[in-house]
């Protein structure tokens, strides 16, 4: 089986024929190019964060405070980046994080389907957002043989929540990811300055507009009165009463694995697992929801320790293959990316996403090869050191 790092050989060989990569190879260049392909409002939503965006920047900078220790004379002609996750064998540890406006990022306006096709092509699982341009059933079908997860923003209408989960299970998703930190939008100055909130304009609400329970709560169908449908969504979107006492209810909705997203405190991790969930998702929403927090990466070791044998997915600040490797060394079972693939989608559709995924996996694979860690199992916290004069 070829190594992911072989992707760079293809780039060099095409260079011999005078062909250069048409898409950027770094996240910074991706974002800069995508700025010209996205509307001002969409770029603000995707690239922006909460408050003065300190936490968003700190998420990325936290990786620079850790260095990987090289080990020599370790045979590494073949590397193994595969993982076991919730009973599934996956070719790599990489995942596509849920993005509520990913549908709008595609040139054709159907980015959820493009992301699903990229997942099918690369074998990288997609976590499909509740907020989608296309219904979850179509998104799941477009993933082919690659497993996918459905991310649930729990509405305050419990019957509607039950309908979403039942639909996701029937559509063939492999698990449910319940996001906990978005029952109310965070303070996002970029969006507020523009007065722009895509869902209030009726965007990315296909899962609501195609749900019979939601439609039954409207006097007119969304096709006839989209404004009222969007305002109804706003009234139903988040459940401020959701608490630990509701875990048995969530658990009763499905036989699929359930993961809780937004877990950053070890006591929350233990309570989640005691409540019957199957895995944890350590994330601070990439700094989009709350400013002034601790970089998510600094929470990861405590969450992994509290999780014991349960898997931990990590996101927030992942921009490079190096970041993936460091998160794995800290104990993450899988690592999800967000903004980089949104930029790739804006520039090149599903092939743009596949390009981003291949580059990230190639960088991670080559870093592991050069530094003497040929398998994920070789990556442990002992492989890392604090960076700095006082380290």
LUMDO-858976 format. One record per residue (C-alpha): residue in three letters; x, y, z. Coordinates in pm, 1 decimal. Layout:
! LUMDO-858976
+-----+----------+----------+----------+
!   r !       xx !       yy !       zz !
+-----+----------+----------+----------+
! ALA !        X !        Y !        Z !
...
+-----+----------+----------+----------+
***
This chain:
! LUMDO-858976
+-----+----------+----------+----------+
!   r !       xx !       yy !       zz !
+-----+----------+----------+----------+
! UNK !      0.0 !      0.0 !      0.0 !
! UNK !    150.3 !    338.8 !    -93.3 !
! UNK !    240.5 !    589.0 !    174.6 !
! UNK !     51.7 !    917.0 !    188.6 !
! UNK !    385.5 !   1094.7 !    150.8 !
! UNK !    413.3 !    958.4 !   -203.8 !
! UNK !    178.8 !   1240.2 !   -301.6 !
! UNK !    478.3 !   1474.9 !   -311.8 !
! UNK !    655.2 !   1249.5 !   -561.0 !
! UNK !    365.0 !   1295.6 !   -798.1 !
! UNK !    393.6 !   1673.7 !   -759.6 !
! UNK !    765.5 !   1663.1 !   -841.0 !
! UNK !    714.4 !   1431.4 !  -1138.4 !
! UNK !    448.2 !   1658.2 !  -1282.5 !
! UNK !    691.8 !   1944.7 !  -1229.4 !
! UNK !    936.5 !   1768.6 !  -1461.8 !
! UNK !    672.3 !   1796.8 !  -1731.5 !
! UNK !    632.8 !   2166.3 !  -1662.4 !
! UNK !    311.4 !   2129.0 !  -1462.3 !
! UNK !    279.2 !   2305.7 !  -1130.9 !
! UNK !     14.4 !   2267.4 !   -865.4 !
! UNK !   -280.5 !   2491.4 !   -940.1 !
! UNK !   -395.4 !   2506.4 !   -578.1 !
! UNK !   -195.3 !   2637.7 !   -282.1 !
! UNK !     -4.2 !   2398.8 !    -58.1 !
! UNK !    -31.3 !   2593.4 !    269.0 !
! UNK !   -333.7 !   2704.3 !    468.1 !
! UNK !   -224.9 !   3068.0 !    464.9 !
! UNK !   -212.0 !   3067.2 !     84.8 !
! UNK !   -540.9 !   2879.6 !     65.9 !
! UNK !   -713.0 !   3142.2 !    278.4 !
! UNK !   -560.3 !   3429.0 !     80.7 !
! UNK !   -674.1 !   3280.5 !   -250.3 !
! UNK !  -1015.3 !   3183.5 !   -114.9 !
! UNK !  -1073.3 !   3544.2 !    -10.0 !
! UNK !  -1108.1 !   3623.7 !   -377.6 !
! UNK !  -1349.0 !   3337.9 !   -441.2 !
! UNK !  -1584.4 !   3394.0 !   -147.0 !
! UNK !  -1826.7 !   3675.4 !    -85.6 !
! UNK !  -1734.1 !   3920.2 !    188.1 !
! UNK !  -2010.2 !   3781.0 !    409.5 !
! UNK !  -1915.4 !   3417.5 !    357.8 !
! UNK !  -1544.7 !   3479.4 !    417.3 !
! UNK !  -1626.3 !   3664.8 !    740.2 !
! UNK !  -1835.3 !   3371.2 !    861.3 !
! UNK !  -1576.6 !   3106.2 !    775.5 !
! UNK !  -1256.8 !   3289.3 !    868.1 !
! UNK !  -1389.3 !   3484.2 !   1165.1 !
! UNK !  -1404.2 !   3399.6 !   1532.2 !
! UNK !  -1545.8 !   3527.3 !   1858.2 !
! UNK !  -1447.1 !   3859.8 !   2014.4 !
! UNK !  -1106.4 !   3985.4 !   1909.2 !
! UNK !  -1028.0 !   3629.5 !   1789.2 !
! UNK !   -751.6 !   3577.7 !   2044.2 !
! UNK !   -865.5 !   3223.4 !   2120.4 !
! UNK !   -884.3 !   3143.4 !   1750.7 !
! UNK !   -523.5 !   3255.8 !   1704.2 !
! UNK !   -412.6 !   3086.3 !   2027.8 !
! UNK !   -552.4 !   2753.9 !   1905.3 !
! UNK !   -307.8 !   2764.4 !   1615.3 !
! UNK !    -15.0 !   2909.0 !   1809.4 !
! UNK !    -40.2 !   2639.0 !   2077.5 !
! UNK !    109.7 !   2385.2 !   1838.6 !
! UNK !    427.0 !   2593.1 !   1810.3 !
! UNK !    487.0 !   2547.9 !   2183.1 !
! UNK !    546.2 !   2176.2 !   2131.2 !
! UNK !    830.2 !   2016.9 !   1936.8 !
! UNK !    861.4 !   1662.8 !   1804.9 !
! UNK !   1176.2 !   1480.9 !   1914.1 !
! UNK !   1349.4 !   1307.3 !   1618.4 !
! UNK !   1443.4 !    941.3 !   1657.4 !
! UNK !   1700.4 !    790.0 !   1420.4 !
! UNK !   1765.4 !    447.3 !   1266.7 !
! UNK !   1397.8 !    354.9 !   1287.8 !
! UNK !   1293.3 !    149.9 !    983.0 !
! UNK !   1016.5 !    347.2 !    818.2 !
! UNK !    986.7 !    257.7 !    453.2 !
! UNK !    618.7 !    187.5 !    519.2 !
! UNK !    408.4 !    400.4 !    750.5 !
! UNK !     77.0 !    319.5 !    909.7 !
! UNK !   -163.7 !    607.2 !    970.5 !
! UNK !   -471.4 !    383.5 !    999.7 !
! UNK !   -689.2 !    378.0 !   1309.9 !
! UNK !   -973.4 !    190.2 !   1472.6 !
! UNK !  -1262.2 !    416.0 !   1568.3 !
! UNK !  -1586.7 !    294.4 !   1722.8 !
! UNK !  -1554.7 !    -45.2 !   1559.3 !
! UNK !  -1454.1 !     94.3 !   1220.5 !
! UNK !  -1120.0 !     53.0 !   1047.5 !
! UNK !  -1021.8 !    382.6 !    885.8 !
! UNK !   -725.3 !    442.3 !    651.1 !
! UNK !   -611.0 !    750.1 !    843.4 !
! UNK !   -680.4 !    953.9 !   1153.6 !
! UNK !   -807.8 !   1253.6 !    957.2 !
! UNK !  -1171.1 !   1367.1 !    956.0 !
! UNK !  -1370.6 !   1653.5 !    808.0 !
! UNK !  -1518.3 !   1864.5 !   1087.5 !
! UNK !  -1876.4 !   1990.6 !   1057.9 !
! UNK !  -1909.7 !   2338.4 !    907.4 !
! UNK !  -2256.4 !   2493.9 !    905.8 !
! UNK !  -2200.8 !   2695.4 !    588.0 !
! UNK !  -1989.2 !   2448.1 !    395.9 !
! UNK !  -2270.4 !   2420.2 !    143.9 !
! UNK !  -2226.1 !   2785.3 !     49.3 !
! UNK !  -1849.3 !   2754.5 !      3.6 !
! UNK !  -1870.4 !   2552.6 !   -317.7 !
! UNK !  -1871.1 !   2723.7 !   -655.7 !
! UNK !  -2202.4 !   2551.7 !   -735.2 !
! UNK !  -2357.2 !   2620.1 !   -393.3 !
! UNK !  -2374.0 !   2252.6 !   -296.0 !
! UNK !  -2067.4 !   2218.4 !    -77.8 !
! UNK !  -2216.9 !   1952.5 !    148.0 !
! UNK !  -2241.3 !   1716.2 !   -147.0 !
! UNK !  -1894.3 !   1818.7 !   -267.5 !
! UNK !  -1752.2 !   1743.0 !     76.8 !
! UNK !  -1925.3 !   1406.5 !     77.1 !
! UNK !  -1778.3 !   1325.8 !   -263.5 !
! UNK !  -1431.8 !   1423.4 !   -140.5 !
! UNK !  -1482.7 !   1192.4 !    156.1 !
! UNK !  -1577.5 !    911.9 !    -80.3 !
! UNK !  -1269.2 !    976.6 !   -294.4 !
! UNK !  -1015.5 !    999.3 !    -12.0 !
! UNK !  -1161.9 !    771.0 !    254.5 !
! UNK !  -1160.9 !   1060.3 !    504.1 !
! UNK !  -1488.9 !   1054.4 !    702.1 !
! UNK !  -1714.0 !   1357.6 !    691.2 !
! UNK !  -1902.9 !   1488.1 !    992.1 !
! UNK !  -2208.9 !   1638.9 !    826.3 !
! UNK !  -2359.0 !   1945.6 !    991.0 !
! UNK !  -2723.0 !   1987.1 !   1087.2 !
! UNK !  -2699.1 !   2313.2 !    891.9 !
! UNK !  -2681.5 !   2191.0 !    535.3 !
! UNK !  -2772.4 !   2312.7 !    187.8 !
! UNK !  -2873.0 !   1958.7 !     91.3 !
! UNK !  -3072.3 !   1706.8 !    298.4 !
! UNK !  -2872.6 !   1466.7 !    511.5 !
! UNK !  -3000.6 !   1169.1 !    311.8 !
! UNK !  -2838.5 !   1299.8 !     -6.6 !
! UNK !  -2517.8 !   1385.5 !    175.8 !
! UNK !  -2491.4 !   1037.7 !    327.7 !
! UNK !  -2550.5 !    874.1 !    -10.3 !
! UNK !  -2275.3 !   1080.9 !   -172.5 !
! UNK !  -2014.8 !    947.5 !     73.8 !
! UNK !  -2020.4 !    605.6 !    -88.7 !
! UNK !  -1834.1 !    347.7 !    118.7 !
! UNK !  -1666.3 !    604.8 !    342.1 !
! UNK !  -1838.4 !    621.1 !    681.2 !
! UNK !  -1985.9 !    950.9 !    789.2 !
! UNK !  -2116.8 !   1105.8 !   1108.4 !
! UNK !  -2413.9 !   1335.8 !   1158.9 !
! UNK !  -2353.6 !   1640.5 !   1379.3 !
! UNK !  -2658.7 !   1740.6 !   1580.6 !
! UNK !  -2737.0 !   2090.1 !   1699.5 !
! UNK !  -3005.1 !   1986.8 !   1946.1 !
! UNK !  -3318.9 !   2197.3 !   1885.0 !
! UNK !  -3545.1 !   2297.7 !   2171.7 !
! UNK !  -3819.1 !   2090.5 !   2009.0 !
! UNK !  -3736.1 !   1743.0 !   2138.6 !
! UNK !  -3955.3 !   1569.8 !   1879.9 !
! UNK !  -3763.7 !   1746.3 !   1604.3 !
! UNK !  -3434.1 !   1633.5 !   1759.7 !
! UNK !  -3562.8 !   1277.3 !   1763.9 !
! UNK !  -3663.5 !   1309.4 !   1399.1 !
! UNK !  -3317.1 !   1430.4 !   1297.9 !
! UNK !  -3144.8 !   1143.4 !   1475.5 !
! UNK !  -3385.3 !    886.5 !   1330.5 !
! UNK !  -3329.4 !   1025.8 !    981.5 !
! UNK !  -2952.8 !   1017.6 !   1027.8 !
! UNK !  -2961.3 !    655.5 !   1138.0 !
! UNK !  -3189.7 !    558.2 !    849.9 !
! UNK !  -2963.2 !    742.6 !    603.7 !
! UNK !  -2667.3 !    524.3 !    703.7 !
! UNK !  -2454.2 !    754.5 !    915.1 !
! UNK !  -2212.9 !    569.7 !   1143.5 !
! UNK !  -2252.0 !    789.8 !   1450.7 !
! UNK !  -2402.9 !   1102.7 !   1602.1 !
! UNK !  -2187.6 !   1397.2 !   1714.7 !
! UNK !  -2380.2 !   1623.9 !   1951.5 !
! UNK !  -2238.3 !   1977.5 !   1961.1 !
! UNK !  -2278.3 !   2129.9 !   2306.8 !
! UNK !  -2136.5 !   2481.3 !   2277.3 !
! UNK !  -2369.0 !   2634.9 !   2019.2 !
! UNK !  -2714.9 !   2655.7 !   2171.2 !
! UNK !  -2671.5 !   3032.3 !   2130.9 !
! UNK !  -2442.0 !   3209.4 !   1879.9 !
! UNK !  -2120.9 !   3356.1 !   2016.6 !
! UNK !  -2024.7 !   3722.9 !   1976.4 !
! UNK !  -1874.7 !   3741.9 !   1626.1 !
! UNK !  -1782.5 !   4099.6 !   1532.5 !
! UNK !  -1706.5 !   4022.5 !   1168.6 !
! UNK !  -2058.0 !   3889.0 !   1110.0 !
! UNK !  -2218.0 !   4156.5 !   1326.0 !
! UNK !  -2042.9 !   4435.1 !   1135.5 !
! UNK !  -2194.4 !   4303.3 !    813.3 !
! UNK !  -2529.2 !   4220.6 !    973.9 !
! UNK !  -2491.7 !   3878.6 !    816.5 !
! UNK !  -2625.1 !   3550.6 !    952.7 !
! UNK !  -2675.3 !   3307.1 !    661.8 !
! UNK !  -2937.4 !   3087.4 !    825.7 !
! UNK !  -3164.4 !   3385.1 !    900.8 !
! UNK !  -3167.1 !   3438.4 !    526.1 !
! UNK !  -3287.6 !   3082.8 !    479.5 !
! UNK !  -2951.0 !   2933.2 !    381.4 !
! UNK !  -2828.6 !   2588.4 !    493.0 !
! UNK !  -3162.7 !   2483.2 !    641.5 !
! UNK !  -3242.4 !   2188.6 !    416.0 !
! UNK !  -3256.5 !   1940.2 !    703.5 !
! UNK !  -3525.6 !   2151.9 !    865.4 !
! UNK !  -3715.5 !   2237.0 !    551.1 !
! UNK !  -3734.3 !   1869.5 !    446.4 !
! UNK !  -3838.9 !   1744.0 !    789.3 !
! UNK !  -4207.6 !   1659.2 !    816.0 !
! UNK !  -4224.9 !   1759.1 !   1182.8 !
! UNK !  -4072.7 !   2099.2 !   1112.4 !
! UNK !  -4296.8 !   2155.3 !    813.0 !
! UNK !  -4600.7 !   2067.9 !   1024.1 !
! UNK !  -4516.6 !   2358.9 !   1254.1 !
! UNK !  -4548.6 !   2608.4 !    966.3 !
! UNK !  -4865.9 !   2760.6 !    826.8 !
! UNK !  -4710.9 !   2766.7 !    480.8 !
! UNK !  -4433.9 !   2539.6 !    347.3 !
! UNK !  -4083.3 !   2686.7 !    324.6 !
! UNK !  -4107.2 !   2700.7 !    -53.6 !
! UNK !  -4394.2 !   2951.1 !    -25.6 !
! UNK !  -4279.8 !   3148.7 !    277.0 !
! UNK !  -3903.9 !   3103.3 !    330.0 !
! UNK !  -3874.5 !   3407.1 !    558.7 !
! UNK !  -4119.9 !   3274.2 !    814.2 !
! UNK !  -3958.2 !   2929.7 !    790.8 !
! UNK !  -3616.4 !   3079.9 !    866.3 !
! UNK !  -3752.3 !   3277.3 !   1161.5 !
! UNK !  -3918.8 !   2960.6 !   1291.2 !
! UNK !  -3583.1 !   2785.4 !   1266.3 !
! UNK !  -3427.6 !   3063.1 !   1475.8 !
! UNK !  -3685.2 !   3005.3 !   1749.5 !
! UNK !  -3618.6 !   2630.7 !   1752.9 !
! UNK !  -3245.1 !   2610.6 !   1689.5 !
! UNK !  -3084.6 !   2579.2 !   2033.7 !
! UNK !  -3193.7 !   2415.5 !   2356.7 !
! UNK !  -3078.9 !   2619.4 !   2658.7 !
! UNK !  -3226.2 !   2360.3 !   2895.6 !
! UNK !  -3011.4 !   2070.5 !   2775.0 !
! UNK !  -2824.4 !   1925.4 !   3074.9 !
! UNK !  -2647.5 !   1616.1 !   3200.5 !
! UNK !  -2988.1 !   1483.9 !   3303.0 !
! UNK !  -3076.5 !   1460.6 !   2934.1 !
! UNK !  -2801.9 !   1213.2 !   2844.7 !
! UNK !  -3033.2 !    912.4 !   2899.0 !
! UNK !  -3280.0 !   1072.4 !   2658.3 !
! UNK !  -3008.6 !   1129.8 !   2397.3 !
! UNK !  -2882.3 !    776.0 !   2445.6 !
! UNK !  -3234.6 !    638.2 !   2395.9 !
! UNK !  -3270.8 !    796.9 !   2052.8 !
! UNK !  -3034.6 !    567.9 !   1864.6 !
! UNK !  -2823.9 !    257.1 !   1867.9 !
! UNK !  -2550.5 !    447.0 !   1685.4 !
! UNK !  -2240.5 !    561.2 !   1873.6 !
! UNK !  -2282.1 !    905.0 !   2030.2 !
! UNK !  -1998.0 !   1153.0 !   2081.2 !
! UNK !  -2024.1 !   1481.5 !   2269.5 !
! UNK !  -1847.5 !   1775.1 !   2100.3 !
! UNK !  -1706.0 !   2062.7 !   2301.8 !
! UNK !  -1566.3 !   1863.2 !   2594.7 !
! UNK !  -1269.6 !   2051.6 !   2745.2 !
! UNK !  -1286.8 !   1966.8 !   3117.4 !
! UNK !  -1195.0 !   1621.8 !   3254.8 !
! UNK !  -1494.1 !   1616.5 !   3488.2 !
! UNK !  -1722.8 !   1676.1 !   3189.4 !
! UNK !  -1545.7 !   1392.3 !   3011.5 !
! UNK !  -1609.6 !   1153.7 !   3298.8 !
! UNK !  -1973.8 !   1259.1 !   3333.1 !
! UNK !  -2026.0 !   1209.6 !   2960.2 !
! UNK !  -1888.6 !    858.4 !   2964.7 !
! UNK !  -2078.6 !    773.0 !   3282.9 !
! UNK !  -2390.2 !    891.6 !   3099.6 !
! UNK !  -2347.8 !    634.7 !   2826.4 !
! UNK !  -2183.1 !    819.0 !   2538.9 !
! UNK !  -1930.5 !    630.3 !   2329.4 !
! UNK !  -1666.6 !    893.0 !   2267.8 !
! UNK !  -1556.6 !   1249.4 !   2330.0 !
! UNK !  -1481.6 !   1535.6 !   2096.4 !
! UNK !  -1234.4 !   1784.5 !   2244.9 !
! UNK !  -1290.8 !   2120.3 !   2078.3 !
! UNK !  -1355.0 !   2485.3 !   2151.1 !
! UNK !  -1525.9 !   2532.6 !   1814.5 !
! UNK !  -1206.4 !   2673.1 !   1668.9 !
! UNK !  -1250.1 !   2990.4 !   1873.0 !
! UNK !  -1572.8 !   3075.8 !   1689.5 !
! UNK !  -1804.7 !   3057.7 !   1987.9 !
! UNK !  -1617.7 !   3190.7 !   2293.1 !
! UNK !  -1316.6 !   3417.2 !   2317.6 !
! UNK !  -1071.4 !   3438.6 !   2606.8 !
! UNK !  -1035.9 !   3065.8 !   2658.1 !
! UNK !   -749.4 !   2821.7 !   2674.2 !
! UNK !   -620.5 !   2676.2 !   2345.8 !
! UNK !   -804.4 !   2351.0 !   2288.2 !
! UNK !   -476.9 !   2163.0 !   2246.3 !
! UNK !   -391.3 !   2231.4 !   2610.1 !
! UNK !   -712.2 !   2057.9 !   2718.4 !
! UNK !   -645.8 !   1748.3 !   2511.0 !
! UNK !   -413.9 !   1552.4 !   2747.4 !
! UNK !   -657.7 !   1583.8 !   3037.9 !
! UNK !   -950.0 !   1473.5 !   2823.8 !
! UNK !   -757.0 !   1174.8 !   2692.0 !
! UNK !   -663.7 !   1074.3 !   3046.7 !
! UNK !  -1023.6 !   1104.2 !   3164.4 !
! UNK !  -1151.1 !    913.7 !   2862.1 !
! UNK !   -951.1 !    599.6 !   2951.1 !
! UNK !  -1025.6 !    361.6 !   2660.9 !
! UNK !  -1293.6 !    575.6 !   2496.7 !
! UNK !  -1187.5 !    749.5 !   2174.3 !
! UNK !  -1123.9 !   1123.9 !   2165.1 !
! UNK !  -1160.9 !   1325.6 !   1845.6 !
! UNK !   -985.1 !   1661.8 !   1840.5 !
! UNK !  -1023.9 !   1980.0 !   1641.5 !
! UNK !   -947.7 !   2352.1 !   1678.9 !
! UNK !   -646.4 !   2515.5 !   1517.8 !
! UNK !   -546.1 !   2231.0 !   1285.7 !
! UNK !   -377.6 !   2389.4 !    984.2 !
! UNK !    -92.1 !   2151.7 !    891.7 !
! UNK !     15.3 !   1790.1 !    891.6 !
! UNK !    251.6 !   1879.9 !   1174.1 !
! UNK !    -50.0 !   1980.9 !   1384.3 !
! UNK !   -215.3 !   1646.7 !   1313.9 !
! UNK !     93.5 !   1458.1 !   1430.7 !
! UNK !    120.2 !   1657.2 !   1753.1 !
! UNK !   -246.6 !   1607.4 !   1837.7 !
! UNK !   -207.6 !   1233.6 !   1780.3 !
! UNK !     98.0 !   1229.2 !   2006.4 !
! UNK !   -113.2 !   1386.2 !   2280.7 !
! UNK !   -358.5 !   1100.3 !   2253.5 !
! UNK !   -626.8 !   1202.3 !   2005.9 !
! UNK !   -766.9 !    900.7 !   1823.4 !
! UNK !   -871.3 !   1113.5 !   1526.2 !
! UNK !   -811.4 !   1473.4 !   1420.7 !
! UNK !  -1064.1 !   1687.8 !   1233.5 !
! UNK !   -996.5 !   1989.0 !   1014.1 !
! UNK !  -1231.9 !   2275.3 !    937.4 !
! UNK !  -1129.1 !   2601.6 !    772.7 !
! UNK !   -856.2 !   2458.5 !    544.0 !
! UNK !  -1097.8 !   2234.6 !    358.5 !
! UNK !  -1354.2 !   2515.0 !    333.1 !
! UNK !  -1092.3 !   2720.4 !    149.7 !
! UNK !  -1002.6 !   2426.8 !    -72.5 !
! UNK !  -1370.0 !   2381.8 !   -156.6 !
! UNK !  -1409.6 !   2748.2 !   -249.9 !
! UNK !  -1114.8 !   2723.1 !   -488.6 !
! UNK !  -1166.6 !   2383.5 !   -643.5 !
! UNK !  -1487.9 !   2210.5 !   -541.7 !
! UNK !  -1463.0 !   1853.5 !   -421.2 !
! UNK !  -1124.1 !   1817.5 !   -590.3 !
! UNK !  -1008.7 !   2121.1 !   -393.5 !
! UNK !  -1102.3 !   1943.8 !    -71.5 !
! UNK !   -930.2 !   1624.5 !   -184.6 !
! UNK !   -618.9 !   1831.5 !   -261.8 !
! UNK !   -615.4 !   1974.4 !     91.2 !
! UNK !   -662.3 !   1631.8 !    248.1 !
! UNK !   -387.0 !   1472.1 !     40.2 !
! UNK !   -145.1 !   1751.5 !    126.5 !
! UNK !   -218.2 !   1732.3 !    499.3 !
! UNK !   -181.8 !   1354.0 !    503.1 !
! UNK !    138.2 !   1370.0 !    297.3 !
! UNK !    291.9 !   1626.0 !    532.7 !
! UNK !    194.0 !   1424.0 !    841.0 !
! UNK !    322.8 !   1101.4 !    687.3 !
! UNK !    656.1 !   1249.1 !    581.4 !
! UNK !    708.9 !   1415.2 !    918.2 !
! UNK !    651.7 !   1082.9 !   1091.9 !
! UNK !    892.4 !    913.6 !    850.1 !
! UNK !   1173.6 !   1167.8 !    887.0 !
! UNK !   1143.9 !   1186.6 !   1265.8 !
! UNK !   1125.3 !    809.9 !   1320.0 !
! UNK !    760.0 !    748.1 !   1407.6 !
! UNK !    636.8 !    511.0 !   1136.5 !
! UNK !    300.7 !    435.9 !   1302.6 !
! UNK !     49.6 !    626.2 !   1509.1 !
! UNK !    114.0 !    380.5 !   1790.9 !
! UNK !    469.0 !    519.4 !   1807.9 !
! UNK !    339.3 !    868.4 !   1876.8 !
! UNK !    307.8 !    925.9 !   2251.7 !
! UNK !    342.8 !   1234.2 !   2474.1 !
! UNK !    707.3 !   1132.1 !   2524.2 !
! UNK !    765.6 !   1224.3 !   2159.1 !
! UNK !    699.6 !   1589.7 !   2240.2 !
! UNK !    894.1 !   1854.2 !   2428.5 !
! UNK !    806.2 !   2206.8 !   2527.7 !
! UNK !    971.0 !   2461.7 !   2299.3 !
! UNK !   1157.7 !   2759.2 !   2443.9 !
! UNK !   1461.1 !   2863.4 !   2644.1 !
! UNK !   1302.8 !   2754.7 !   2971.2 !
! UNK !   1167.7 !   2425.6 !   2836.6 !
+-----+----------+----------+----------+
***
